[in-house]
Amino acid sequence: MSAIVESINLTPIGAIDGALPVKLTRGIKTLHIESRNPPVKNNLPLDAVKLHDDAFGIERIPVVRLSAEQGGAWMEWTFKADDKEALQNLLMIQG
């Protein structure tokens, strides 16, 4: 049986500091997580999410990229995972 994730709170990266957390609610289909270090691959009942360790300038930060298909259009957001414990719990969820 697949895990069901009710919601995930992540802070979006953007030009505006202190942006409000974004809540991803159920209704999104699958969650796909990939991490290079450590290597993690998982599929969850949310939509195409990839965890990256991308370089932004000098600082390297964990980033979650979400692509959600809504109304036939693909939308993509980039998030900074500020809550490391929540992110670790997310990675431990079994699909």
C-alpha positions as CSV (number, residue, x, y, z in Angstrom):
1,M,0.0,0.0,0.0
2,S,1.3,3.4,-0.9
3,A,1.9,6.1,1.7
4,I,-0.5,9.1,1.6
5,V,1.0,12.5,2.2
6,E,-1.6,14.9,3.4
7,S,0.6,18.0,3.0
8,I,4.2,19.2,2.9
9,N,5.4,22.6,4.0
10,L,8.4,24.0,2.2
11,T,9.7,27.6,1.8
12,P,10.0,28.8,-1.8
13,I,13.2,30.3,-3.0
14,G,12.7,33.6,-4.6
15,A,13.7,37.3,-4.8
16,I,11.6,38.0,-1.7
17,D,13.0,37.0,1.6
18,G,10.7,35.6,4.3
19,A,8.1,34.3,1.8
20,L,5.3,32.3,3.3
21,P,5.6,28.5,3.4
22,V,3.9,26.7,0.6
23,K,1.5,23.9,1.5
24,L,1.2,21.1,-1.0
25,T,-2.1,19.3,-0.4
26,R,-3.4,16.0,-1.5
27,G,-4.9,15.7,-4.9
28,I,-1.4,15.8,-6.5
29,K,-0.7,12.4,-7.9
30,T,2.8,11.2,-7.3
31,L,6.0,12.3,-5.5
32,H,9.3,11.4,-7.0
33,I,12.4,12.1,-4.9
34,E,16.0,11.8,-6.2
35,S,19.0,12.8,-4.1
36,R,22.6,12.5,-5.3
37,N,24.2,12.4,-1.8
38,P,23.0,10.1,-0.3
39,P,21.4,8.4,-3.3
40,V,17.7,8.2,-2.7
41,K,14.9,7.3,-5.1
42,N,11.3,7.0,-4.0
43,N,7.8,7.3,-5.4
44,L,5.0,8.8,-3.3
45,P,1.4,9.8,-4.0
46,L,2.2,13.4,-4.8
47,D,3.5,14.8,-8.1
48,A,7.0,14.7,-9.7
49,V,9.2,16.2,-7.0
50,K,13.0,15.9,-7.3
51,L,15.4,16.6,-4.4
52,H,18.6,18.2,-5.7
53,D,21.8,19.5,-4.1
54,D,22.2,22.3,-6.6
55,A,24.7,25.2,-6.3
56,F,23.3,28.7,-6.0
57,G,26.3,31.0,-6.1
58,I,28.8,29.7,-3.5
59,E,26.2,28.2,-1.1
60,R,24.9,24.7,-1.7
61,I,21.4,24.2,-0.5
62,P,18.9,21.3,-0.7
63,V,16.2,22.1,-3.3
64,V,12.9,20.5,-4.1
65,R,11.6,20.9,-7.6
66,L,7.8,20.4,-8.0
67,S,6.1,19.9,-11.3
68,A,2.3,19.6,-11.0
69,E,0.1,18.9,-14.0
70,Q,-3.1,21.0,-13.6
71,G,-5.5,21.7,-16.4
72,G,-3.1,20.2,-19.0
73,A,-0.3,22.7,-18.1
74,W,2.9,21.9,-16.3
75,M,3.9,24.3,-13.5
76,E,7.3,24.2,-11.8
77,W,8.3,25.6,-8.4
78,T,11.7,25.5,-6.6
79,F,11.7,25.2,-2.9
80,K,14.3,25.4,-0.1
81,A,13.7,22.8,2.6
82,D,14.3,24.7,5.8
83,D,12.9,22.0,8.1
84,K,15.6,19.3,7.8
85,E,13.7,16.9,10.1
86,A,10.5,17.2,8.1
87,L,12.6,16.6,4.9
88,Q,14.3,13.5,6.5
89,N,10.8,12.2,7.5
90,L,9.6,12.7,3.9
91,L,12.6,10.8,2.5
92,M,11.8,7.9,4.9
93,I,8.2,7.5,3.7
94,Q,7.8,4.3,1.7
95,G,5.9,4.4,-1.6
